[in-house]
């Protein structure tokens, strides 16, 4: 086969053309495999960081790529927040309030869950989280518990649902009331 390029004539044998085509197919195959592996690794990283929030975002946004873009945007916004630790007095006040709310659960479960919702929201605000977005690790527990706490009175939550909400609020409360420096030290150890 003869080709002319910029005045120079090139001559290729059929074997050379076949080898070149195979090399091209191999390079394209490697590029596709690299891209697929990169996407899989990225998706796995998002699933690990966001948990069930990732699945919710995929359903909401229609595709993993869109969901990952939205979650990455949320993550970068959260990194710009100034989240602060509580002072000793402030932490003790929140813990005392939590014990009061928790002790009322047996006699008044619905109002205790509502008060727990208010207390967790106050704690989020005190730490510097905006009301609409906070740490994805607590997002799922918060969403479920908050859904029960603000349920309209005409649709009463069962005792089991209220108990579950209270447990979820407790997990959120415990995480938010901790000092980040102590938490990081404990996690590193």
N, CA, C and O of each residue as an XYZ file, in Angstrom:
756
protein
N       0.841     -1.153      0.000
C       0.000      0.000      0.000
C       0.899      1.233      0.000
O       1.888      1.289      0.731
N       0.553      2.207     -0.813
C       1.353      3.412     -0.963
C       0.567      4.606     -0.464
O      -0.618      4.757     -0.762
N       1.253      5.469      0.314
C       0.660      6.727      0.788
C       1.658      7.837      0.550
O       2.869      7.630      0.612
N       1.132      9.020      0.277
C       2.009     10.162      0.120
C       1.564     11.215      1.126
O       0.385     11.557      1.215
N       2.548     11.725      1.892
C       2.266     12.727      2.910
C       3.351     13.777      2.862
O       4.527     13.442      3.006
N       3.002     15.036      2.665
C       3.957     16.143      2.554
C       5.057     15.863      1.539
O       6.229     16.167      1.762
N       4.659     15.295      0.456
C       5.608     15.046     -0.622
C       6.463     13.815     -0.447
O       7.263     13.489     -1.325
N       6.314     13.124      0.664
C       7.101     11.909      0.894
C       6.184     10.714      0.678
O       5.038     10.686      1.127
N       6.719      9.749     -0.010
C       5.933      8.556     -0.293
C       6.269      7.466      0.723
O       7.435      7.183      1.000
N       5.215      6.866      1.267
C       5.380      5.789      2.243
C       4.792      4.518      1.662
O       3.765      4.535      0.983
N       5.456      3.436      1.941
C       4.976      2.153      1.458
C       4.880      1.205      2.652
O       5.853      0.988      3.374
N       3.677      0.644      2.843
C       3.447     -0.272      3.964
C       3.038     -1.629      3.423
O       2.319     -1.736      2.429
N       3.509     -2.652      4.094
C       3.077     -3.997      3.733
C       1.797     -4.308      4.480
O       1.456     -3.622      5.444
N       1.105     -5.309      4.056
C      -0.133     -5.717      4.726
C       0.133     -6.093      6.190
O      -0.690     -5.814      7.062
N       1.262     -6.716      6.452
C       1.622     -7.098      7.821
C       1.796     -5.857      8.683
O       1.335     -5.837      9.825
N       2.441     -4.837      8.175
C       2.633     -3.603      8.933
C       1.300     -2.917      9.236
O       1.104     -2.386     10.330
N       0.394     -2.931      8.273
C      -0.927     -2.335      8.466
C      -1.700     -3.107      9.525
O      -2.351     -2.500     10.375
N      -1.642     -4.413      9.490
C      -2.343     -5.248     10.479
C      -1.766     -5.013     11.872
O      -2.519     -4.882     12.837
N      -0.441     -4.956     11.986
C       0.210     -4.709     13.276
C      -0.191     -3.329     13.806
O      -0.489     -3.182     14.991
N      -0.198     -2.325     12.935
C      -0.581     -0.971     13.348
C      -2.036     -0.947     13.824
O      -2.346     -0.294     14.820
N      -2.914     -1.638     13.137
C      -4.321     -1.697     13.534
C      -4.471     -2.394     14.884
O      -5.247     -1.956     15.733
N      -3.724     -3.481     15.077
C      -3.784     -4.199     16.358
C      -3.258     -3.328     17.496
O      -3.834     -3.322     18.584
N      -2.176     -2.594     17.259
C      -1.626     -1.696     18.278
C      -2.655     -0.615     18.612
O      -2.860     -0.285     19.780
N      -3.300     -0.067     17.581
C      -4.323      0.950     17.800
C      -5.484      0.391     18.622
O      -5.953      1.044     19.554
N      -5.943     -0.796     18.289
C      -7.023     -1.439     19.049
C      -6.584     -1.683     20.488
O      -7.362     -1.468     21.417
N      -5.357     -2.123     20.678
C      -4.827     -2.375     22.020
C      -4.771     -1.081     22.835
O      -5.169     -1.072     23.999
N      -4.285      0.008     22.242
C      -4.204      1.294     22.937
C      -5.601      1.787     23.308
O      -5.817      2.256     24.426
N      -6.550      1.682     22.376
C      -7.929      2.096     22.665
C      -8.512      1.218     23.778
O      -9.191      1.727     24.670
N      -8.258     -0.084     23.736
C      -8.748     -0.990     24.779
C      -8.188     -0.648     26.150
O      -8.915     -0.659     27.143
N      -6.894     -0.342     26.206
C      -6.254      0.048     27.473
C      -6.855      1.355     27.982
O      -7.121      1.491     29.176
N      -7.070      2.311     27.090
C      -7.663      3.597     27.490
C      -9.068      3.403     28.045
O      -9.432      4.023     29.044
N      -9.847      2.562     27.414
C     -11.208      2.292     27.895
C     -11.165      1.587     29.247
O     -11.917      1.939     30.155
N     -10.296      0.602     29.382
C     -10.180     -0.114     30.661
C      -9.736      0.836     31.776
O     -10.251      0.765     32.891
N      -8.788      1.720     31.479
C      -8.336      2.708     32.467
C      -9.488      3.610     32.882
O      -9.674      3.866     34.072
N     -10.263      4.096     31.920
C     -11.394      4.982     32.213
C     -12.448      4.264     33.065
O     -12.941      4.818     34.048
N     -12.784      3.049     32.689
C     -13.791      2.285     33.437
C     -13.317      2.027     34.866
O     -14.099      2.154     35.808
N     -12.057      1.672     35.035
C     -11.515      1.430     36.374
C     -11.500      2.716     37.197
O     -11.809      2.698     38.389
N     -11.145      3.816     36.568
C     -11.147      5.113     37.255
C     -12.555      5.486     37.721
O     -12.727      5.947     38.849
N     -13.555      5.295     36.874
C     -14.950      5.579     37.242
C     -15.393      4.659     38.390
O     -16.049      5.105     39.332
N     -15.027      3.374     38.301
C     -15.412      2.416     39.350
C     -14.792      2.807     40.687
O     -15.459      2.766     41.722
N     -13.516      3.185     40.663
C     -12.815      3.595     41.881
C     -13.438      4.859     42.462
O     -13.621      4.969     43.675
N     -13.757      5.802     41.599
C     -14.384      7.053     42.062
C     -15.754      6.779     42.677
O     -16.083      7.314     43.735
N     -16.554      5.939     42.007
C     -17.880      5.603     42.528
C     -17.767      4.897     43.870
O     -18.532      5.195     44.787
N     -16.837      3.978     44.001
C     -16.625      3.266     45.261
C     -16.219      4.238     46.365
O     -16.685      4.120     47.499
N     -15.356      5.195     46.042
C     -14.941      6.200     47.030
C     -16.144      7.035     47.481
O     -16.293      7.312     48.672
N     -16.994      7.433     46.546
C     -18.199      8.195     46.912
C     -19.136      7.353     47.773
O     -19.684      7.846     48.759
N     -19.322      6.090     47.405
C     -20.197      5.212     48.206
C     -19.671      5.066     49.634
O     -20.446      5.089     50.589
N     -18.359      4.917     49.775
C     -17.768      4.771     51.104
C     -17.906      6.048     51.928
O     -18.178      5.984     53.126
N     -17.721      7.205     51.294
C     -17.804      8.480     52.014
C     -19.229      8.870     52.347
O     -19.481      9.405     53.427
N     -20.170      8.616     51.448
C     -21.524      9.126     51.628
C     -22.542      8.061     52.009
O     -23.650      8.413     52.414
N     -22.223      6.794     51.902
C     -23.144      5.724     52.297
C     -24.456      5.793     51.549
O     -24.476      5.946     50.328
N     -25.548      5.680     52.275
C     -26.862      5.670     51.639
C     -27.218      7.018     51.023
O     -28.116      7.101     50.185
N     -26.527      8.062     51.431
C     -26.742      9.380     50.820
C     -26.348      9.344     49.335
O     -26.937     10.051     48.518
N     -25.357      8.525     48.993
C     -24.956      8.361     47.595
C     -26.107      7.768     46.792
O     -26.446      8.271     45.721
N     -26.710      6.694     47.312
C     -27.823      6.052     46.608
C     -28.994      7.021     46.438
O     -29.626      7.058     45.382
N     -29.274      7.791     47.463
C     -30.357      8.777     47.393
C     -30.052      9.824     46.311
O     -30.948     10.230     45.571
N     -28.801     10.255     46.221
C     -28.413     11.253     45.219
C     -28.534     10.685     43.802
O     -28.942     11.396     42.884
N     -28.183      9.417     43.620
C     -28.310      8.784     42.300
C     -29.778      8.758     41.878
O     -30.099      9.071     40.731
N     -30.660      8.391     42.788
C     -32.093      8.359     42.475
C     -32.593      9.774     42.173
O     -33.337      9.978     41.214
N     -32.190     10.738     42.981
C     -32.645     12.119     42.815
C     -32.148     12.733     41.512
O     -32.904     13.411     40.816
N     -30.877     12.499     41.177
C     -30.276     13.163     40.023
C     -30.278     12.326     38.755
O     -29.943     12.830     37.683
N     -30.648     11.059     38.858
C     -30.839     10.245     37.668
C     -29.645      9.461     37.158
O     -29.818      8.544     36.355
N     -28.448      9.791     37.594
C     -27.286      9.032     37.122
C     -26.161      9.149     38.150
O     -26.080     10.134     38.884
N     -25.302      8.143     38.194
C     -24.168      8.220     39.115
C     -23.270      9.432     38.846
O     -22.783     10.063     39.785
N     -23.052      9.754     37.589
C     -22.173     10.883     37.252
C     -22.741     12.194     37.799
O     -22.006     12.981     38.394
N     -24.044     12.439     37.604
C     -24.685     13.652     38.127
C     -24.655     13.665     39.657
O     -24.358     14.688     40.273
N     -24.966     12.522     40.255
C     -24.978     12.425     41.716
C     -23.595     12.718     42.281
O     -23.468     13.440     43.270
N     -22.560     12.163     41.660
C     -21.194     12.386     42.138
C     -20.795     13.848     41.998
O     -20.099     14.388     42.857
N     -21.230     14.485     40.928
C     -20.930     15.915     40.754
C     -21.602     16.731     41.861
O     -20.982     17.628     42.433
N     -22.857     16.425     42.163
C     -23.574     17.166     43.207
C     -22.964     16.904     44.582
O     -22.815     17.823     45.387
N     -22.613     15.647     44.846
C     -22.012     15.315     46.137
C     -20.626     15.950     46.284
O     -20.264     16.406     47.369
N     -19.858     15.980     45.202
C     -18.537     16.630     45.246
C     -18.699     18.125     45.508
O     -17.916     18.720     46.249
N     -19.717     18.727     44.900
C     -19.996     20.146     45.143
C     -20.370     20.371     46.606
O     -19.888     21.314     47.234
N     -21.223     19.511     47.144
C     -21.614     19.622     48.557
C     -20.400     19.462     49.460
O     -20.235     20.202     50.431
N     -19.552     18.494     49.135
C     -18.362     18.244     49.940
C     -17.427     19.452     49.939
O     -16.857     19.798     50.973
N     -17.270     20.094     48.777
C     -16.391     21.269     48.730
C     -17.003     22.445     49.495
O     -16.272     23.231     50.097
N     -18.328     22.577     49.479
C     -18.974     23.626     50.279
C     -18.780     23.368     51.766
O     -18.523     24.298     52.531
N     -18.903     22.114     52.176
C     -18.746     21.766     53.598
C     -17.313     22.039     54.054
O     -17.097     22.459     55.191
N     -16.334     21.805     53.177
C     -14.940     22.057     53.551
C     -14.670     23.528     53.819
O     -13.744     23.867     54.556
N     -15.473     24.403     53.226
C     -15.278     25.843     53.445
C     -15.941     26.327     54.729
O     -15.719     27.461     55.154
N     -16.755     25.473     55.347
C     -17.435     25.879     56.583
C     -16.449     25.963     57.738
O     -15.447     25.250     57.776
N     -16.748     26.830     58.657
C     -15.936     26.942     59.863
C     -16.700     26.207     60.970
O     -17.542     26.782     61.660
N     -16.380     24.924     61.114
C     -17.018     24.094     62.136
C     -16.152     24.199     63.386
O     -14.944     23.962     63.353
N     -16.796     24.556     64.472
C     -16.021     24.776     65.694
C     -16.401     23.755     66.752
O     -17.487     23.176     66.733
N     -15.480     23.556     67.666
C     -15.745     22.704     68.822
C     -16.530     23.511     69.851
O     -16.480     24.740     69.872
N     -17.240     22.804     70.683
C     -17.984     23.458     71.759
C     -17.051     23.767     72.922
O     -16.096     23.037     73.184
N     -17.343     24.852     73.603
C     -16.625     25.132     74.837
C     -17.106     24.182     75.924
O     -18.148     23.544     75.774
N     -16.367     24.085     77.000
C     -16.716     23.162     78.090
C     -18.096     23.471     78.652
O     -18.906     22.562     78.831
N     -18.374     24.731     78.931
C     -19.671     25.126     79.489
C     -20.794     24.822     78.514
O     -21.850     24.318     78.898
N     -20.554     25.134     77.250
C     -21.562     24.895     76.214
C     -21.840     23.396     76.069
O     -22.993     22.977     75.973
N     -20.768     22.592     76.055
C     -20.914     21.138     75.942
C     -21.709     20.591     77.128
O     -22.613     19.775     76.948
N     -21.374     21.037     78.335
C     -22.094     20.569     79.531
C     -23.572     20.949     79.478
O     -24.429     20.165     79.885
N     -23.874     22.153     78.977
C     -25.269     22.587     78.858
C     -26.028     21.679     77.886
O     -27.151     21.266     78.173
N     -25.416     21.368     76.732
C     -26.066     20.484     75.767
C     -26.263     19.083     76.341
O     -27.315     18.474     76.148
N     -25.261     18.576     77.039
C     -25.372     17.228     77.632
C     -26.482     17.203     78.683
O     -27.257     16.248     78.741
N     -26.562     18.237     79.505
C     -27.624     18.317     80.519
C     -28.994     18.359     79.850
O     -29.922     17.671     80.278
N     -29.118     19.168     78.798
C     -30.390     19.243     78.073
C     -30.742     17.892     77.452
O     -31.903     17.482     77.452
N     -29.721     17.203     76.919
C     -29.985     15.895     76.312
C     -30.528     14.917     77.357
O     -31.491     14.196     77.099
N     -29.904     14.898     78.536
C     -30.362     13.988     79.596
C     -31.808     14.296     79.982
O     -32.588     13.380     80.242
N     -32.164     15.562     80.020
C     -33.544     15.952     80.331
C     -34.497     15.439     79.258
O     -35.534     14.854     79.571
N     -34.151     15.656     78.011
C     -34.996     15.192     76.893
C     -35.127     13.674     76.930
O     -36.223     13.132     76.792
N     -34.011     13.002     77.114
C     -34.010     11.539     77.114
C     -34.836     10.981     78.274
O     -35.520      9.971     78.112
N     -34.781     11.621     79.432
C     -35.519     11.109     80.592
C     -37.033     11.251     80.404
O     -37.801     10.524     81.034
N     -37.463     12.164     79.558
C     -38.891     12.361     79.327
C     -39.457     11.403     78.286
O     -40.671     11.354     78.084
N     -38.600     10.650     77.632
C     -39.053      9.789     76.541
C     -40.078      8.747     76.996
O     -41.055      8.497     76.290
N     -39.872      8.147     78.146
C     -40.760      7.077     78.602
C     -42.201      7.578     78.769
O     -43.144      6.908     78.349
N     -42.364      8.737     79.371
C     -43.711      9.251     79.627
C     -44.286     10.046     78.457
O     -45.500     10.049     78.258
N     -43.452     10.708     77.693
C     -43.916     11.565     76.598
C     -43.022     11.387     75.370
O     -42.245     12.280     75.030
N     -43.133     10.233     74.707
C     -42.199      9.936     73.610
C     -42.273     10.927     72.437
O     -41.230     11.339     71.928
N     -43.452     11.313     72.005
C     -43.575     12.215     70.854
C     -42.938     13.573     71.153
O     -42.175     14.088     70.335
N     -43.240     14.153     72.307
C     -42.665     15.467     72.623
C     -41.159     15.350     72.884
O     -40.413     16.286     72.596
N     -40.704     14.217     73.423
C     -39.271     14.027     73.651
C     -38.524     13.971     72.315
O     -37.437     14.535     72.189
N     -39.100     13.295     71.322
C     -38.463     13.212     70.002
C     -38.454     14.597     69.345
O     -37.463     14.981     68.724
N     -39.543     15.337     69.481
C     -39.593     16.700     68.946
C     -38.540     17.579     69.620
O     -37.856     18.359     68.956
N     -38.414     17.448     70.940
C     -37.405     18.220     71.670
C     -35.989     17.784     71.284
O     -35.082     18.613     71.211
N     -35.799     16.484     71.036
C     -34.489     15.992     70.592
C     -34.143     16.597     69.230
O     -32.995     16.967     68.983
N     -35.128     16.695     68.361
C     -34.925     17.321     67.047
C     -34.490     18.777     67.219
O     -33.540     19.225     66.576
N     -35.180     19.503     68.077
C     -34.827     20.903     68.338
C     -33.419     21.019     68.927
O     -32.649     21.900     68.544
N     -33.094     20.133     69.851
C     -31.785     20.170     70.504
C     -30.662     19.876     69.506
O     -29.633     20.551     69.513
N     -30.858     18.881     68.658
C     -29.838     18.552     67.653
C     -29.681     19.711     66.673
O     -28.562     20.035     66.274
N     -30.787     20.336     66.283
C     -30.692     21.507     65.398
C     -29.929     22.647     66.071
O     -29.124     23.319     65.428
N     -30.177     22.865     67.354
C     -29.439     23.899     68.095
C     -27.957     23.554     68.174
O     -27.102     24.431     68.053
N     -27.660     22.284     68.374
C     -26.276     21.833     68.446
C     -25.576     22.011     67.094
O     -24.423     22.438     67.043
N     -26.266     21.686     66.014
C     -25.703     21.897     64.674
C     -25.384     23.372     64.453
O     -24.317     23.724     63.951
N     -26.319     24.216     64.835
C     -26.125     25.657     64.679
C     -24.964     26.157     65.533
O     -24.155     26.967     65.082
N     -24.891     25.671     66.767
C     -23.817     26.088     67.674
C     -22.443     25.676     67.145
O     -21.459     26.386     67.352
N     -22.376     24.539     66.470
C     -21.105     24.067     65.917
C     -20.720     24.794     64.636
O     -19.559     24.764     64.227
N     -21.706     25.458     63.990
C     -21.411     26.212     62.774
C     -21.902     25.581     61.496
O     -21.590     26.062     60.407
N     -22.671     24.500     61.610
C     -23.226     23.888     60.414
C     -24.395     24.721     59.915
O     -25.205     25.195     60.712
N     -24.492     24.906     58.583
C     -25.690     25.578     58.079
C     -26.870     24.623     58.230
O     -26.687     23.408     58.313
N     -28.053     25.167     58.264
C     -29.220     24.325     58.525
C     -29.485     23.308     57.422
O     -30.181     22.321     57.659
N     -28.950     23.523     56.224
C     -29.285     22.631     55.121
C     -28.256     21.550     54.811
O     -28.584     20.583     54.124
N     -27.014     21.682     55.298
C     -26.039     20.638     54.962
C     -25.037     20.460     56.086
O     -24.513     21.427     56.637
N     -24.785     19.208     56.411
C     -23.770     18.895     57.397
C     -23.163     17.559     57.080
O     -23.490     16.949     56.062
N     -22.299     17.105     57.921
C     -21.508     15.897     57.718
C     -22.352     14.741     57.165
O     -23.348     14.362     57.781
N     -21.968     14.174     56.009
C     -22.765     13.098     55.419
C     -22.888     11.861     56.297
O     -23.815     11.072     56.119
N     -21.971     11.677     57.240
C     -22.052     10.506     58.115
C     -23.265     10.567     59.018
O     -23.804      9.529     59.402
N     -23.706     11.778     59.366
C     -24.874     11.888     60.238
C     -26.128     12.219     59.457
O     -27.221     12.231     60.024
N     -25.995     12.489     58.158
C     -27.135     12.913     57.344
C     -28.262     11.888     57.331
O     -29.423     12.253     57.512
N     -27.945     10.629     57.123
C     -28.993      9.611     57.019
C     -29.758      9.469     58.332
O     -30.989      9.457     58.328
N     -29.046      9.360     59.455
C     -29.726      9.265     60.754
C     -30.593     10.490     60.988
O     -31.727     10.380     61.455
N     -30.058     11.650     60.663
C     -30.809     12.888     60.883
C     -32.067     12.904     60.025
O     -33.150     13.215     60.519
N     -31.934     12.576     58.760
C     -33.089     12.616     57.849
C     -34.212     11.698     58.351
O     -35.378     12.091     58.360
N     -33.863     10.496     58.763
C     -34.889      9.558     59.245
C     -35.518     10.031     60.554
O     -36.740     10.028     60.700
N     -34.684     10.434     61.493
C     -35.203     10.883     62.790
C     -36.026     12.157     62.635
O     -37.087     12.291     63.245
N     -35.546     13.081     61.830
C     -36.260     14.353     61.629
C     -37.623     14.107     60.968
O     -38.610     14.760     61.308
N     -37.667     13.166     60.028
C     -38.935     12.819     59.375
C     -39.976     12.344     60.367
O     -41.163     12.634     60.214
N     -39.547     11.624     61.373
C     -40.469     11.157     62.418
C     -40.827     12.303     63.355
O     -41.982     12.434     63.761
N     -39.852     13.130     63.697
C     -40.086     14.218     64.657
C     -41.057     15.266     64.125
O     -41.849     15.816     64.890
N     -41.008     15.545     62.844
C     -41.859     16.612     62.300
C     -43.090     16.074     61.586
O     -43.791     16.820     60.902
N     -43.349     14.812     61.740
C     -44.525     14.202     61.119
C     -45.775     14.913     61.636
O     -45.887     15.183     62.832
N     -46.709     15.215     60.745
C     -47.934     15.888     61.197
C     -48.665     15.071     62.268
O     -48.657     13.840     62.235
N     -49.286     15.761     63.203
C     -49.959     15.090     64.325
C     -51.029     14.107     63.876
O     -51.283     13.121     64.568
N     -51.652     14.347     62.752
C     -52.720     13.434     62.322
C     -52.171     12.064     61.912
O     -52.927     11.096     61.826
N     -50.874     11.977     61.661
C     -50.246     10.696     61.332
C     -49.254     10.388     62.440
O     -48.074     10.725     62.341
N     -49.738      9.750     63.490
C     -48.882      9.473     64.638
C     -47.846      8.406     64.316
O     -48.130      7.421     63.635
N     -46.659      8.625     64.816
C     -45.597      7.635     64.688
C     -45.816      6.560     65.739
O     -46.314      6.833     66.831
N     -45.441      5.346     65.401
C     -45.559      4.259     66.364
C     -44.502      4.428     67.448
O     -43.540      5.178     67.284
N     -44.690      3.727     68.547
C     -43.715      3.773     69.630
C     -42.353      3.305     69.138
O     -41.323      3.858     69.523
N     -42.350      2.286     68.287
C     -41.085      1.776     67.747
C     -40.400      2.819     66.866
O     -39.179      2.966     66.918
N     -41.175      3.542     66.058
C     -40.596      4.594     65.229
C     -40.016      5.711     66.100
O     -38.940      6.233     65.810
N     -40.718      6.067     67.145
C     -40.228      7.108     68.052
C     -38.951      6.651     68.764
O     -38.017      7.433     68.944
N     -38.923      5.381     69.164
C     -37.730      4.832     69.810
C     -36.553      4.857     68.836
O     -35.442      5.228     69.214
N     -36.791      4.464     67.591
C     -35.747      4.481     66.571
C     -35.237      5.899     66.338
O     -34.031      6.122     66.228
N     -36.164      6.860     66.264
C     -35.770      8.261     66.072
C     -34.900      8.729     67.231
O     -33.902      9.420     67.028
N     -35.281      8.352     68.438
C     -34.522      8.778     69.612
C     -33.108      8.173     69.585
O     -32.140      8.845     69.939
N     -32.995      6.928     69.173
C     -31.681      6.280     69.064
C     -30.844      6.993     68.003
O     -29.650      7.219     68.200
N     -31.464      7.343     66.886
C     -30.731      8.045     65.828
C     -30.287      9.426     66.304
O     -29.158      9.842     66.046
N     -31.172     10.129     66.994
C     -30.785     11.434     67.538
C     -29.654     11.279     68.544
O     -28.768     12.131     68.613
N     -29.670     10.218     69.314
C     -28.601      9.990     70.290
C     -27.256      9.819     69.579
O     -26.246     10.377     70.008
N     -27.250      9.041     68.486
C     -26.013      8.830     67.720
C     -25.508     10.151     67.139
O     -24.310     10.431     67.168
N     -26.426     10.957     66.613
C     -26.054     12.261     66.061
C     -25.521     13.155     67.169
O     -24.476     13.788     67.020
N     -26.240     13.201     68.275
C     -25.860     14.041     69.402
C     -24.463     13.669     69.899
O     -23.613     14.536     70.101
N     -24.238     12.370     70.091
C     -22.937     11.913     70.583
C     -21.806     12.341     69.657
O     -20.743     12.751     70.123
N     -22.027     12.248     68.360
C     -20.977     12.632     67.417
C     -20.750     14.141     67.421
O     -19.609     14.602     67.386
N     -21.833     14.906     67.464
C     -21.702     16.365     67.386
C     -21.176     17.003     68.666
O     -20.557     18.065     68.609
N     -21.407     16.387     69.803
C     -20.990     16.988     71.067
C     -19.504     16.724     71.353
O     -18.921     17.341     72.245
N     -18.905     15.814     70.599
C     -17.499     15.482     70.815
C     -16.586     16.575     70.271
O     -16.912     17.263     69.304
N     -15.465     16.709     70.904
C     -14.412     17.626     70.477
C     -13.728     16.989     69.264
O     -13.307     15.835     69.337
N     -13.610     17.721     68.151
C     -13.008     17.167     66.937
C     -11.574     16.726     67.159
O     -11.153     15.712     66.602
N     -10.819     17.457     67.953
C      -9.406     17.101     68.186
C      -9.302     15.772     68.915
O      -8.473     14.931     68.569
N     -10.148     15.583     69.930
C     -10.128     14.294     70.654
C     -10.590     13.178     69.743
O     -10.041     12.077     69.779
N     -11.614     13.455     68.911
C     -12.134     12.447     67.990
C     -11.069     12.041     66.979
O     -10.911     10.854     66.698
N     -10.327     13.016     66.423
C      -9.267     12.715     65.453
C      -8.149     11.922     66.104
O      -7.594     11.016     65.482
N      -7.804     12.248     67.358
C      -6.757     11.530     68.072
C      -7.179     10.082     68.312
O      -6.380      9.162     68.135
N      -8.439      9.881     68.717
C      -8.947      8.541     68.961
C      -9.001      7.729     67.668
O      -8.684      6.540     67.673
N      -9.400      8.362     66.559
C      -9.494      7.678     65.281
C      -8.117      7.287     64.768
O      -7.959      6.226     64.165
N      -7.116      8.136     65.003
C      -5.761      7.867     64.534
C      -5.097      6.753     65.326
O      -4.220      6.065     64.803
N      -5.492      6.563     66.562
C      -4.844      5.573     67.442
C      -5.192      4.161     67.098
O      -4.720      3.232     67.753
